[in-house]
């Protein structure tokens, strides 16, 4: 497969931490002046003037992008809330149809990159509903806005520069290309620099166009997943049941043990138990009374794709469903925290010396670890699920 990583990609862009501060457009200040500095930086990297001018002309500050950046509410949903909305019967049916429609492309993707079709389909489904909802934010303006904003400029500036290279290659029109609010483009929602590095021309037309070409999107997603560390032929996530006396302090990403050791503790798979030599971790996204999963090394790829715990476990679980797995057990988790209770607990934990990743109301990995440590200290089942009963202990 031909990839887009040519002279117009990383080697020419020189987008590395080694770029000196003097060459880098500073965040904040006058937006027009900022874009002129971006243009000068692109020019110093050898990018063509026509592409630079086209991107500068298209760039605008988008206040809606900033509002979305400040309020990522999806991460406040529980696993059951998010997964039940995301994994619908319709999406599973369409996934089966897409797998049949593009069977030859999926076969090539697995042969070249070792990534099975259900993994790619799950990302395709959750990212854009199989290409139906790709976002209507102007990509150049979204990235220019976020690169100019001083919250995370170092993350978005390289992608803004990459839009110039994609423009020069004929794979992005600065005036009309749209995508997600954070600059992701296409059916599998990839950022411009990732497209430059990983883009694959799956349909043989000489371009990588993830917005309109399903073969390009499938092959590019497979390459990205492979490069994130995918291990061909291995599972990634399996639902499990655990005994009543399970030591919950061993759950979570920080404890990985051979599957055979988990089996000796009474852990059983709903389906095929993974190879006993693989390392696994036990994850209970809504505590010991909710669904329980065992993650395997390939699950780390889902976490690399999206850092959100809820997103990653949902897309990993959806891939198992597309592959024929059963629906998770119907359970009744303990009620979680509502309204401002999460922030209240995070503040308490932070005051006790824990790093919760910020008092933001989001149950992220650091907050889960702090909750688990406190549960263990208090003699409670340490399943990392914060409840009103835990909050009431303070």
C-alpha angles and dihedrals in degrees: 000000000000113000130201093235094112134128088300093059134068100326091055096038094052089205100170138122087259091076106113122242089241090064095046122091107238119233123248127022126081110359096212091052090048091054091048088055090049087053091051090050091050090048090053088055092056099253116153121266095231092058092045092051092047092054094045091050092050098046119105134162107257111201091189089062090056091050091052091047091056098046113045095167097169089077090063092065121100122242093255092048094049099038095047090053095042101044105057129163088246093056091048091051093047089048090057090049093050091048090055094042094052098030093133093051092048089049090053091047092053093044093051102035106018093237117134121227096248091061093054092042092054092054091044090052099046097040100050110351088258093315098313096109109037099150132261101231116119101250098216093048092046093053094041090052093050094043090050093046111086098224098085108352094146090061097051105033094076090051091050089053089047090059087065091055091047089050090052090051092052093245099111133041107205093206099050110020110111135181143135124341091255094053101264115148136206142359094323095032106237128172119243097252090051089051090053092050101038106020115132126193097227098172098045098239094126095253139086107225111165094178097063109016118074092189090054090049094047096048094043092049090049092051092048092049091049092049091050087065107275114173110214117234096016129112123241109198136009130180112239141184122223132201122258092253094051111148099241092188085075092060123099136058094290092070117062121168135167112279088240090061091051089050090055087055089057100261111151129187124233092229126356116002110229121247109292093233095059118100114243139181128205115234125191105180092185100026135264095316094054132068114308125207139185114222121206130199093277089060088073087073090063089052090051092050092053124005093210109109092211094049094046096049091044096051091044091051091046090055089057090050093050086050091057102270123149126259112264119265116278104248140167110229121198111267112269131217120291139198109348096348094098092053089047092053092044090053091050092049092046090051088053090058102264123137102230095170093251135320096274106129092248120124097223131163095276094049091048090052091050092048091050092050091051092047089053092048091051094048094248127135100279100222095137093238111130114219136178087254090060092047090051090061090074 
